[in-house]
Amino acid sequence: MAGATVGNTEASLTDAIAIADNIAKLRAEVPEGVRVVAVSKYKPIEAIRAAREAGVRDFGESRIQEAIEKRQALSELEELRWHFIGHLQSNKVNAALQHMDWIHSVDSLKLARRINGAIGRGLSSPKLCLQVKFAPDPDKFGWHEDELLADWETLESLENLDVRGLMTIAPLGLGEAQTRSLFERARHFWQERQTASQRWQFDTLSMGMSGDYRPAIAAGATVVRVGRTIFGDRSS
């Protein structure tokens, strides 16, 4: 048993060193002012602690119960910010508002209304991003551009929402030029919405993951959401 404990300790130390190295390399590429959200879904608490020791403060989760358990296990680290990045089901809204600092995936007017109502009943008001699809993608949720434009006035009338910007995910299988073009289109649309907004601090453009954060940053992302680049291949 003692040998197994030592082995586990050595493995944890090796993992922590690899995570720290990955973060150092990533920070060398990411300009000042671009926030890195470490996508920690499926990752153990020890990996999150290692990333925190290496300077990361923002962590992204896509399952509410897992996020709650991790936040509670790390409750002494008050400086951490927790980002919900998955599809938020209506019956999980209250839990998300209670435990998440950011929700990147507000993907419909129905969901926005439910969040607005829950905040109006006294729940916390996290920072929000509206999820938009800039290319057809049946595997992703979110507004198309024309749909968001049609809903814009109604969204701005929801007085409890703290909408900070847009989030998008590039479809799988795009070439480098197509991905860059999609992200540039997202930036232009975001800038147009910045100008149009009557009440929101529309300063966030969340786009780019481990496979495409470089073109996202080049196109103007203010937030990138990376998991594999920091933690290695997911365990499940």
Buried (B, 14 or more C-beta within 10 A) or exposed (E): EEEEEEEEEEEBEEBBEBBBEBBEEBBEEBEEEBBBBBBBBBBBEBBBBBBBEBEBBBBBBBEBEBBBBBBEEBEEEEEBBBBBBBBBEEEBBBBBBBBBBBBBBBBBBEBBBBBBEBBEEEBEBBBBBBBBBBBEBEEBBBBEBEBBBEBBEEBBEBEBBBBBBBBBBBBEEBEEEBBBBBBBBBBEBBEEBBEEBEEBEBEBBBBBBBEBBBBBBEBBBBBBBBBEBBBBEEEE
